[in-house]
Amino acid sequence: MIYIALRIRKLSFECHNNHPTVIMRRRGYIISINKDIALGTIVDTNEQEINFLIRELIFVPLINQEITFIIEMTESGLIATDIELKTESK
């Protein structure tokens, strides 16, 4: 299996077995954090709730923190991945 990923600004270009796809980053904010089960919830700009794994983060999550992320399909359903703190545009 061949896997290539290239990030340019807010788009990710991925190629899986010579089938390129474009993945856009989503924006949202954290609405809940459950440290007991290491799971948090994000609401995106479409008011969709998406879970994320706290252990995947490289920062300490806070309620109402603005973030960007990508949604991936896993065996247990949709999950937010590649979560980053939202930065101000210049």
C-alpha positions, -999 to +999 in steps of 0.1 A: +000+000+000+014+034-010+006+064+013+016+099+006+004+130+025+012+167+018-001+196+039-006+230+023-023+256+046-057+242+056-059+214+030-044+180+031-038+161-001-036+123+004-030+095-020-041+060-011-033+034-038-031+062-065-065+076-056-060+112-044-084+129-021-086+164-005-093+166+032-103+200+046-097+211+081-128+218+102-132+245+129-149+242+162-146+244+199-143+219+228-176+215+248-167+187+271-138+168+286-141+135+304-107+125+319-121+093+334-126+078+299-101+101+281-127+114+257-137+149+248-164+164+225-161+191+199-189+211+183-180+222+147-193+252+127-222+230+115-232+223+151-222+187+147-208+170+178-176+149+173-157+130+199-119+131+202-093+111+222-076+133+248-044+112+247-039+122+210-035+159+219-002+178+223-018+205+244-040+206+275-077+209+264-100+235+279-137+240+276-146+266+249-111+264+234-112+270+196-095+244+175-092+230+140-093+193+132-099+166+106-127+140+109-119+103+103-140+072+101-129+045+126-143+011+135-163+028+163-175+057+142-165+093+134-137+108+155-118+141+153-081+137+147-051+160+140-065+186+165-047+219+166-053+251+185-069+277+163-044+305+153-053+340+144-053+348+107-030+377+096 
